[in-house]
């Protein structure tokens, strides 16, 4: 079952934000998914939202000796802000 691990409010139109998440064991595989909807400040009768999630780099995080991952969220809407929820699913070997 996937868990919501982060909610990003009000991502500006045509912009990209990034998030660094760490604390994973080296034997864990992590998958992320994105749930996106119009920002609460944007009241439209027929809400539409469009964003892209990119799973980027993997790091050995020396602070706690865990695996870290960097992900990117791009708001593809030309004129409207979006809110994005990041869900994660972790599997161990």
Beta strands, then each sheet from edge to edge (+ up, - down):
strand 1: 3-11
strand 2: 16-24
strand 3: 28-38
strand 4: 51-61
strand 5: 66-75
strand 6: 82-92
sheet 1: 1+ 6- 3+
sheet 2: 2+ 5- 4+
end
